[in-house]
Amino acid sequence: MQRQEEMQKLAQGEIPESWQQKPHRLSQKDTDAPWTKNNGQSSFGYKNHISIDVEYAFIRRYQVTDASVYDSQVLRALVDVQKQGEQLWADSAYCSESIEWILQILQFLSHIYQRAYRNHPLTAKHKEDNRERSQVRAKVEQVFGHWVNEMGGKLMGSIGKQSVKATIAVKNLVYNFKRYGFWENKNPKAVG
């Protein structure tokens, strides 16, 4: 019961009294990131939203948010409006009429993954389009796979949003250095 009360206080932006009485306990708790539910599963922490280029898979832009922020809310921070006329690939979290409208105004060619809605299944054309889009989108998932397999996983040893942001920035930079090394070894003329 005490744990549930503590979680309710945190959800309201308050620090539980029991934590205030034990400063050492409070110093080990991250009070910046709220709990959230996604598809019935509770999560706590932060997200690393990234934008990569399709050709070389370098991270070009990123945004760190707490886990409760929906992916499409950070699209503006990830899109380089200077690159009008280029193609934009994204998963179904970015699928909405308003985003499609904005991309059309900005002259981006949208390749956003389509999703089915209740009583509106995907057409055969949408399914085929999604299969093609998956091949390009898989490059983004490779970044996170690299994090898990070669960079110590997605768990952060940091406490607090600013500390986590710094840790993620360094991991993104290290990923890009590794990516550069990959391309330099594969084809020295392509990257230089």
C-alpha positions in Angstrom: 0.0 0.0 0.0 2.8 2.4 0.8 4.4 1.8 -2.6 1.1 2.6 -4.3 0.8 5.9 -2.3 4.4 6.8 -3.3 3.6 6.2 -7.0 0.5 8.4 -6.7 2.5 11.2 -5.1 5.1 11.0 -7.9 2.4 11.0 -10.6 1.2 14.3 -9.1 4.7 15.7 -9.1 5.2 15.5 -5.4 7.9 13.7 -3.4 6.7 11.2 -0.9 7.3 12.0 2.8 9.1 8.8 3.4 11.7 9.8 0.7 12.1 13.3 2.2 13.0 11.7 5.6 15.7 9.6 3.9 17.8 11.8 1.6 20.1 9.0 0.5 17.0 7.1 -0.8 15.8 10.2 -2.6 19.2 10.7 -4.3 18.8 7.3 -5.9 15.3 7.9 -7.3 14.6 9.5 -10.6 11.7 11.9 -10.0 12.0 13.5 -13.5 10.5 10.7 -15.6 6.8 9.7 -15.0 5.4 6.3 -15.4 3.4 5.6 -18.5 1.4 2.8 -20.1 1.8 1.7 -23.7 -0.2 -1.3 -25.0 -1.0 -2.3 -21.4 2.6 -2.4 -20.3 3.9 0.1 -17.8 7.2 1.8 -18.5 9.4 4.3 -16.7 12.3 6.3 -18.1 13.2 8.1 -21.3 13.1 7.8 -25.0 15.7 8.5 -27.6 13.9 9.6 -30.7 16.3 9.6 -33.7 16.4 10.7 -37.3 19.0 9.0 -39.5 19.9 9.3 -43.1 18.9 6.4 -45.3 22.2 6.0 -47.2 24.7 5.8 -44.4 22.5 5.4 -41.3 24.2 8.2 -39.3 22.1 9.7 -36.6 21.4 13.2 -37.9 19.1 14.5 -35.2 17.8 13.2 -32.0 15.5 14.3 -29.1 15.4 12.9 -25.6 12.0 12.8 -23.8 10.5 11.0 -21.0 8.7 7.8 -21.8 5.2 9.3 -21.7 5.8 11.5 -24.7 4.2 10.1 -27.8 6.6 9.7 -30.8 4.8 12.0 -33.2 5.0 14.9 -30.8 8.8 15.3 -31.5 8.6 15.0 -35.3 9.2 18.8 -35.7 12.5 18.4 -33.8 13.6 15.5 -36.0 12.8 16.8 -39.4 15.3 19.1 -41.2 13.0 21.6 -43.0 16.0 22.6 -45.1 15.8 19.2 -46.8 12.5 19.9 -48.6 11.7 17.6 -51.4 13.4 14.6 -49.7 11.8 11.4 -48.6 10.7 10.8 -45.0 10.4 7.3 -43.6 8.7 6.7 -40.3 6.8 4.1 -38.3 3.0 4.1 -37.7 3.3 6.2 -34.6 3.7 9.2 -37.0 0.6 8.2 -39.1 -2.0 11.0 -39.0 -3.7 13.2 -41.4 -2.2 16.4 -39.8 1.3 15.1 -40.2 0.7 14.0 -43.8 -0.7 17.5 -44.5 2.4 19.2 -42.9 4.8 17.0 -44.8 3.0 17.9 -48.0 3.3 21.6 -47.3 7.0 21.2 -46.5 7.3 19.2 -49.8 8.5 16.0 -48.2 7.6 12.7 -49.8 6.0 10.7 -47.1 6.7 7.0 -46.6 5.0 6.7 -43.2 4.1 3.2 -42.3 0.3 2.7 -42.6 -1.7 1.1 -39.8 -5.1 -0.5 -39.6 -7.9 0.9 -37.5 -11.0 -0.8 -36.0 -13.3 -1.8 -38.9 -10.8 -0.4 -41.4 -8.2 -3.1 -42.2 -5.2 -2.4 -44.4 -5.7 -2.8 -48.1 -3.5 -5.1 -50.1 -1.8 -2.0 -51.5 -1.1 -0.7 -48.0 0.3 -4.0 -46.9 2.7 -4.1 -49.9 3.7 -0.5 -49.3 4.4 -1.3 -45.6 6.6 -4.3 -46.7 8.7 -2.0 -48.9 8.9 0.7 -46.1 10.0 -1.9 -43.6 13.2 -2.5 -45.5 14.2 1.1 -45.1 12.8 1.5 -41.6 14.8 -1.5 -40.4 17.9 0.8 -40.5 16.6 2.8 -37.6 16.0 -0.4 -35.6 19.6 -1.4 -36.3 20.7 1.6 -34.3 18.9 0.5 -31.2 20.0 -3.1 -31.8 23.6 -1.8 -31.9 23.0 0.0 -28.6 21.7 -3.3 -27.0 24.3 -5.7 -28.5 27.5 -3.6 -28.5 27.0 -0.5 -26.3 25.7 -1.9 -23.0 22.0 -2.0 -23.7 19.3 0.6 -23.3 19.4 0.9 -19.6 21.0 4.1 -18.2 23.0 4.3 -15.0 22.1 8.0 -14.8 19.5 9.6 -12.6 17.6 12.7 -13.7 16.7 14.0 -17.1 19.7 16.1 -17.7 22.1 13.3 -16.8 20.2 10.9 -19.1 20.2 13.4 -21.9 24.0 13.7 -21.7 24.4 9.9 -21.6 22.2 9.5 -24.6 24.1 12.2 -26.5 27.4 10.5 -25.9 25.9 7.1 -27.0 24.5 8.6 -30.2 27.9 10.2 -30.9 29.8 7.0 -30.2 27.3 5.2 -32.5 28.1 7.7 -35.3 31.9 7.3 -34.8 31.4 3.5 -35.1 29.3 4.0 -38.2 31.9 6.3 -39.7 34.6 3.6 -39.0 32.4 1.0 -40.7 32.0 3.1 -43.8 35.7 4.2 -43.8 36.8 0.5 -43.7 34.2 -0.5 -46.3 34.8 2.3 -48.8 37.3 5.1 -47.8 36.2 7.3 -50.8 32.5 7.3 -49.9 32.7 8.9 -46.5 35.7 11.2 -46.9 
